[in-house]
Amino acid sequence: MNFHAHYAGVSAPVETCLIGSGSFGRSYLAQSRRTPLVNARIAVDVTAEAASAAFAAAGFSPAQIATCGTATEAEAAWRAGQCVAASSLQTVIGLPFSLLVEATGSPEAATRHALEAIEAGRHVALVSKEADSVVGPGLAALARERGLVVTPVDGDQPSLLIGLASWAEVLGLEIVAAGKSSEYDFVFDLASGAVTCNGVTCALPELAQFWRPRDGALLETAAERARILASAFPLRAVPDLCEMSLVANALDLSPDVAGFHAPPARILELADLFCEAGDGGLLAGPRRIDVFHHLRLAEEASFAGGVFIVVRCDNDETWDMLRGKGHVVSRNGRHAALYLPRHLLGVEVATSILDAAALGRSGYGDDYRPRQDLVAVARRDLPAGTVLAMGGHHHSIADVDAEIRPAAPLAHEQAVPFYLAADRKLRRDVLAGQAIRLADIEIAPASALLEMRRRQDAMASRFDRPGRT
C-alpha cells in the first residue's frame, strides 16, 4: 500500500491533544514536529510544568511554550501560535483539536479523560492499555454511537498485532497462534555463559546446554530454559497479558492457558512451538494468543516487543519455496511464523491518528467486544487491609499475578479485572492462588472506571453482531 495515496484526501493536519507526557508521549511530541499531517501543540500532565518540560524535550524553544492555568490563558496561547502546556484536560478541552492521545497509563484517569473527550466530540487514541483492558470495548461503542472513533495506536503491540493478523486473514491464511515477545530480549553470551536482560547481567552457564533443542525435543528444551532463566529473571509481566487481552477482544482469540505458556525461544523456533500438540507444539487448539521470551546472541537482531503470528501451511510447494528464502517454517512444514520485530512507540502513532480522525477507522476493527478479561490473582496470601498499589514501569501490583479469562459482567463473587483492583484496599483476606473478587476490594461508587465497566456490562445488545467465522 502506498501511504501517500492512502492519506491523499487529508487536506489539513489533524490537531491533537496529548495527555500524559511519559516516554511514549514524549516520543510522540518529538515525532509530530516532523509529521506533516499531524500537529501536537497541546500537552497535559499532572503539572503544567511537566507538560512544558515535555515540549522542551521535544525540541520546542521556551518562547514557543506557554504554561497555562486557565482556559482563557490556553485560548490566548493557542491564538498566538504557541504550544499549550496544562495540568488539566478541562483547561484545554475548548481548544480546536480533533483527537485526544490518552497516554497517562492510569486506568481511572484514562477512563475519565476518554469519556470527557467523547462527550466533547473528540476522537480518542487510547494508548493507556490499563483502562482499555477493563472498558475499551465500551468506550469504543460509546464513541461509535456519536460518530467518533476510539482506537489503539500503531507504535504499541496490540494495534500492530491486530494489523498483522487481520492482514493474514484477508489473504486467507489460517491463524493458529498470535502474540508478541516480552519487552526485553534475553541476550546470551555463549563464551561466558552470561545472560543480559534490560541492563541486568547474570551468569547462567547451564543455559548453553539448551541453546539448541536436544534430539528435536523443543518443548523440553524450552521448559529447561525457563527453569534456568527464572532463577535470575522474572518471566511474567502483566503488560504482556494486558496487551494481548486487547487483541483477543478484537480478533476473537483466546489463551491456551490463562497465564500464557511464555516459552523462552529463538525466532526460528516459533512455528514449532506455537502450533497444536498433535504437531509437537504447545497448543490445545487454533486461534490461541500467547507471548514468548526472545533468546538471542548479541550479534543477532532484536525482537523486543515485536509481534508474530503462526499460520497453517496448506500448499507444500509455496511454503517450501518460502522456507528456501529464509522464512520460518516448522520442521514438519505444516506451520509458518510471520512477524514484525519492532514497535516504535510515539514515532508511528500518526497512522492511527489519521485513520481515526481523517478516515473514521479504528484499529480495533468493527467487532471489538469484551470477550476476555484480564483478572488479578493473588501470588501469596494477602490479608485484609492490603493496598494493591500499582507501580513501576510495568504498572504491576506486588504479589499479584494476572490471567486472561473469559469475560463476565461484574458481580460480587466474580474475579475482578486487574486494573479495576489496582490501588484499592482489600476488605477481606485473599488466599494464594485465588482470584481477587469484586467483593474483596474497597472501591468508591464514584469511580469512573467502575461506572464505565458497569455501563459496558449493560451494553450486551450493542455488541450483539455477527462475529468472525
Number of C-alpha atoms within 10 A of each C-alpha: 5 7 8 9 9 11 15 9 10 15 9 11 15 19 19 26 26 25 28 26 24 16 13 19 26 24 20 25 28 20 19 22 15 11 15 11 18 20 20 25 22 29 31 28 22 14 15 20 17 20 30 28 19 25 27 17 14 18 13 18 11 14 8 17 21 25 23 24 17 14 18 13 16 25 19 14 19 18 9 11 13 20 25 30 31 29 23 20 21 15 20 26 18 13 18 13 19 20 26 28 29 26 22 26 20 19 22 20 19 26 28 17 23 25 19 16 22 23 13 12 17 26 30 31 27 26 29 22 27 29 26 25 27 31 27 29 25 26 25 26 22 21 22 17 10 13 13 22 29 31 28 28 28 26 22 23 28 28 25 23 25 25 17 18 26 17 12 17 13 9 9 9 16 19 22 23 30 30 30 30 27 24 19 18 24 27 20 24 19 16 8 11 14 18 26 18 15 10 7 10 15 15 14 19 16 14 22 16 13 16 17 16 14 11 7 11 11 20 17 13 22 22 17 18 21 20 14 16 19 12 11 14 16 9 16 18 15 20 18 24 28 25 22 29 29 32 28 26 22 24 22 20 23 25 27 19 16 16 18 19 19 22 25 26 25 18 22 15 20 26 27 26 25 32 29 18 13 10 16 17 16 18 23 14 15 20 22 25 26 28 26 27 24 25 25 21 15 15 8 9 11 19 25 19 24 23 28 27 27 31 26 20 18 13 10 11 10 10 19 14 11 14 15 10 9 9 16 23 26 23 14 10 18 18 27 28 25 21 22 16 16 17 19 16 19 22 21 19 25 22 17 21 33 20 17 24 24 18 15 16 18 26 24 25 14 15 18 23 28 27 19 25 27 29 29 26 23 19 17 15 14 20 13 14 14 16 19 20 15 17 12 9 7 13 17 20 22 15 13 23 20 28 22 24 19 13 18 15 15 17 12 11 12 16 25 26 29 27 28 25 26 23 18 19 17 23 16 16 15 21 15 15 14 16 24 27 22 19 16 22 25 16 17 10 9 8 15 18 21 20 15 20 24 16 15 25 16 12 17 14 7 13 16 10 11 7 12 7 4
